[in-house]
Amino acid sequence: MLYKRSSALFTEAKKYIPGGVNSPVRAFNAVGGDPIFVKQAKGAYLYDADGNKLIDYIASWGPMILGHAFQPVVNAVIRKTKLGTSFGMPTQIETEIAKLAVSMVPNVDKIRFVNSGTEACMSAVRLARGFTGKDKIIKFAGCYHGHSDSFLIQAGSGAVTFGSPNSPGVTQGTAKDTLLANYNDLESVKALIDANKNEISAIIIEPVAGNMGCIVPKKGFLEGLRKLCDDNKILLIFDEVMTGFRLAQGGAQELLSVRADIVTFGKVIGGGLPVGAFAARNEIMNHLAPIGPVYQAGTLSGNPLAMAAGLTMLQTLFEHEDIYKKLADKTAYLHIGLEKALEETDLTYTINRLGSMISVHFTDEVYDFKTSVKGNNDYFKKFFHGMLKEGIYLPPSAFESWFLNDALTYEDLDKTIEAAAKVVKTL
Ligand code: PMP
């Protein structure tokens, strides 16, 4: 496959946009080479600027769970656009999507919409601090909660891919209020709570981590966090930006049967338009302005086009709950196929999977940040580029989960497995 046009577009983009991209992981720094410029996408396929067709395993990093350009979402956005694109005044559709979202997600009474996952997590932490009157938070090494200052402490995703898990520009004053624990390690959390008695407002976690590759919580880990939070008057924030409406209608809370106090969303909830949200029970949400003292706002929050896309997406998922089983089955099929391909080599590898999230690490046993960074990046790079040559688009970093979408067929999965079998032999 040729990528001449993409490379030319990238050269031009670099003149005007830092690094040529508006979000770092889009650049191929971690895997080498120039990023691919996409022209359009439909269903499970991307069509790039050079006319190549690729099977897509990032789904816009999660949102496109029903495939690209899903017709009902496209129609809803077109219909809404004709009525005006932003008012800065309340609209009925905001209540419709709020009502539906709250009915799908366990343990929440109210939801507020914002424009990104970053905003959702940043606002959730402010709300937790305002509600508890305490300043510190605990996050987990390798988890990513957006690029707000408090979270760029041992952050995963692009931050680790680009060597800046602790970004310059975050003041020491801010950093000191973010305490760092290890994923799947309750003792590390207990130690922080003991050393900071009555100072911790919230523990924020990706209930299934997707920003150090996919990492699944060990049995008892989330339950243990829940108990520690209850015992110490700490709020448990589930960052369900990736997992919300993806692992189940009610996200990881439903799939793993663990209750969170505040839940954040992004990605699927906006149907591919810029939407984030955070939700909690009344007692907590009523602390928000204009009824409470914790300030949070947004000119474009609840934007009608974004709400139309999100509402249509959630309605479809609500009416077709079988999608989750279909997605999990396809992901399991892919897992088995990849495993078979890798077993025939002498490579060391781990495949982690839950629901429609999966990733391949070239190391053994990955259950936290330390074990994920052990992955052999040279193998990952070769694997990524080998797959790309075969027409398969994987996340261009080992520190990202793959996301399957409902439009993928078993034929697509077979093609992917065949490609992997060929590529892993060359590593
Ligand atoms: N939380 C998680 C778990 C994420 O994966 C991301 C983005 N990948 C964010 C928060 C931030 O979302 P956004 O990029 O929409 O700001």
Residues whose N, C-alpha, C, O or C-beta is under 5 A from the ligand:
A	BS01	PMP	S116 G117 T118 E119 Y144 H145 G146 E206 D239 V241 M242 G266
